[in-house]
Amino acid sequence: MSKERMKPCPFCGSKGKDLRVDPSGVLRFGGKVDPLGWSVCCKKCLCCGPYHDDKTEAVKSWNTATRDQ
């Protein structure tokens, strides 16, 4: 995965540690998550971007998001 830098949240302006790339997946025995997709989420306003097959695409999508979407 390339280290693409995430832009601030398009809704509340949060950045840095308030943003994270989260898996959407199935919780398996022992607490392991098998990711079915990835999305960038803001911990402050709870906004999440669309899900993608890999982290890089999730970050790229987040970086092009606008308040109108």
N, C-alpha and C positions, 0 to 999 in steps of 0.2 A: 504494500500500500504506500502510495506517495504521501508525503507529509504536507498535504494541502492545508493551509491555515483557514480556520472557520471564521467567517465574518460575524459581526454582532447579530443578535436576535433582531429580525426585522420588525418585531412587535414591541419589545420593551427596551431594546438596546443593550441587553446584558452581553457579556463576553467572557472569555477566559474559562475559569473553572465552573461557571454557571452553565456552560454548554458541554454536552457530551454526546458521543455516538453510541446509541443503545441498540442491542439486538432485539428483534421480535422473534420469539421462537417457542420451542417446546421444552418445558422443564423435564429433565430426565431424572431417573433414580440417582440419588447421591448429590442432587443440587446442580448438576451440569445442565447448561442451556445449549441446545442445538439451534443455532441461529437460522431463521427462515428468511430474514431480511434485516436491514440496518436503517436507522433513522437518526438524524440529529435532533436532540431535544434540549429545550431551555428549562433549567431547574427553577428559575424565578417565575416565569409566566406560564409554564407547562405547555408551551407551544412545541409541536413536533413537526418535522418535515416529512415528506413522503418516504415510504420504504423502498429500498433498492437491494439488489443482490449482493453488493459489496460496500464497504465503508467509504471508499473513495467516491463512488457515485452518490452516496448519501450526502457527503460533504459538498460535492459540486452542486447538487440540487439545492442544498441549504444556502449556499453562497449566491444563488441567483434568485432566491425567494424575495417577494415583495409583500407589503401589507395587503395588497389587493387580492392575493391568491387565497 
